[in-house]
Amino acid sequence: MTTFHLIHVVVGAVLAAVNFWGLMDETSRAFFNSIVGLVVLAYNAYYLFVRQNVDESDRESGS
């Protein structure tokens, strides 16, 4: 599992868990989810369009 995939698992778990923690009201949770979603969108766009690679198996050995 690459860092790309690990970050998605962790962020997904936080987004799911924050709804059950009771630390934020509904409006705060909506803003939190929106901000985290935009950060993940930027991260995905970087990997897909700049690095053009999200899988380790596509890399050549030694690079």
Sine and cosine of phi, psi and omega as CSV:
sin_phi,cos_phi,sin_psi,cos_psi,sin_omega,cos_omega
0.00,0.00,0.76,-0.65,-0.02,-1.00
-1.00,0.07,0.19,-0.98,0.06,-1.00
-0.86,0.50,-0.61,0.79,0.03,-1.00
-0.82,0.57,-0.74,0.67,-0.03,-1.00
-0.96,0.29,-0.63,0.78,0.00,-1.00
-0.88,0.47,-0.67,0.74,0.03,-1.00
-0.88,0.47,-0.64,0.77,0.02,-1.00
-0.91,0.42,-0.60,0.80,0.03,-1.00
-0.92,0.40,-0.72,0.70,-0.02,-1.00
-0.91,0.42,-0.73,0.69,-0.01,-1.00
-0.90,0.44,-0.65,0.76,0.04,-1.00
-0.89,0.46,-0.65,0.76,0.03,-1.00
-0.91,0.42,-0.65,0.76,0.03,-1.00
-0.91,0.41,-0.69,0.73,0.01,-1.00
-0.90,0.44,-0.57,0.82,0.04,-1.00
-0.96,0.28,-0.67,0.74,-0.08,-1.00
-0.95,0.30,-0.53,0.85,-0.07,-1.00
-0.87,0.49,-0.44,0.90,0.03,-1.00
-0.94,0.33,-0.35,0.94,-0.04,-1.00
-0.97,-0.26,-0.19,0.98,-0.05,-1.00
-0.95,0.33,-0.55,0.84,-0.01,-1.00
0.97,0.25,0.31,0.95,-0.01,-1.00
-1.00,0.06,-0.33,0.94,-0.07,-1.00
-0.78,-0.63,0.48,-0.88,0.11,-0.99
-0.98,0.17,0.06,-1.00,-0.10,-1.00
-0.88,0.48,-0.64,0.77,-0.01,-1.00
-0.91,0.41,-0.68,0.74,0.03,-1.00
-0.89,0.45,-0.65,0.76,0.04,-1.00
-0.89,0.45,-0.63,0.78,0.01,-1.00
-0.90,0.44,-0.70,0.72,0.05,-1.00
-0.91,0.42,-0.68,0.74,0.02,-1.00
-0.86,0.51,-0.76,0.65,0.00,-1.00
-0.89,0.46,-0.61,0.79,0.02,-1.00
-0.92,0.40,-0.69,0.72,-0.01,-1.00
-0.92,0.40,-0.72,0.69,0.03,-1.00
-0.89,0.45,-0.63,0.78,0.04,-1.00
-0.88,0.48,-0.65,0.76,0.04,-1.00
-0.92,0.38,-0.61,0.79,0.05,-1.00
-0.91,0.42,-0.69,0.72,0.03,-1.00
-0.91,0.41,-0.62,0.79,0.07,-1.00
-0.86,0.51,-0.72,0.69,0.02,-1.00
-0.90,0.44,-0.67,0.75,0.02,-1.00
-0.88,0.47,-0.71,0.70,0.03,-1.00
-0.89,0.45,-0.70,0.71,-0.01,-1.00
-0.88,0.48,-0.65,0.76,0.04,-1.00
-0.87,0.50,-0.76,0.65,-0.02,-1.00
-0.91,0.41,-0.62,0.78,-0.06,-1.00
-0.98,0.22,-0.64,0.77,-0.12,-0.99
-0.98,-0.20,-0.51,0.86,-0.01,-1.00
-1.00,-0.03,-0.81,0.58,-0.01,-1.00
-0.99,0.14,-0.40,0.92,-0.01,-1.00
0.79,0.61,0.63,0.78,-0.03,-1.00
-0.29,-0.96,0.78,-0.63,0.11,-0.99
-0.83,-0.55,-0.11,0.99,-0.02,-1.00
-0.92,-0.40,0.69,-0.72,0.07,-1.00
-0.92,0.40,-0.52,0.85,-0.07,-1.00
-0.91,0.41,-0.34,0.94,0.01,-1.00
-0.99,0.14,-0.25,0.97,-0.04,-1.00
-0.97,0.24,0.53,-0.85,0.11,-0.99
-0.99,0.14,0.54,-0.84,0.01,-1.00
-0.94,0.34,0.62,-0.79,0.04,-1.00
1.00,0.00,0.02,1.00,0.00,-1.00
-0.96,-0.28,0.00,0.00,0.00,0.00
